[in-house]
Amino acid sequence: MGQTVAALVGSGGYAEVVLTDAAAASPLSDKLDLRTAATLPAVHAQIHEVGRLRVGE
């Protein structure tokens, strides 16, 4: 396999394998366990979309 990544996907997000655009994927550090890593895309989306926070805030 290749690099472990996290991404928000349109559907099938709980599948073991999904297809998504490379721009939607972020590489994960080997230091993160998968349970923690799985929360990152959703938290990122909440901060930027719901909280409307921007760089520097």
Contacts in CASP RR format, 6 or more apart in sequence:
PFRMAT RR
TARGET T0000
AUTHOR 0000-0000-0000
METHOD contacts of the structure
MODEL  1
MGQTVAALVGSGGYAEVVLTDAAAASPLSDKLDLRTAATLPAVHAQIHEV
GRLRVGE
3 27 0 8 1.000
3 28 0 8 1.000
4 27 0 8 1.000
4 28 0 8 1.000
4 30 0 8 1.000
4 34 0 8 1.000
4 37 0 8 1.000
5 25 0 8 1.000
5 26 0 8 1.000
5 27 0 8 1.000
5 28 0 8 1.000
6 25 0 8 1.000
6 26 0 8 1.000
6 28 0 8 1.000
6 37 0 8 1.000
6 38 0 8 1.000
6 40 0 8 1.000
6 41 0 8 1.000
7 18 0 8 1.000
7 20 0 8 1.000
7 24 0 8 1.000
7 25 0 8 1.000
7 26 0 8 1.000
7 41 0 8 1.000
8 24 0 8 1.000
8 41 0 8 1.000
8 42 0 8 1.000
8 45 0 8 1.000
9 18 0 8 1.000
9 20 0 8 1.000
9 24 0 8 1.000
10 20 0 8 1.000
12 18 0 8 1.000
26 40 0 8 1.000
26 41 0 8 1.000
28 37 0 8 1.000
28 40 0 8 1.000
47 53 0 8 1.000
48 54 0 8 1.000
END
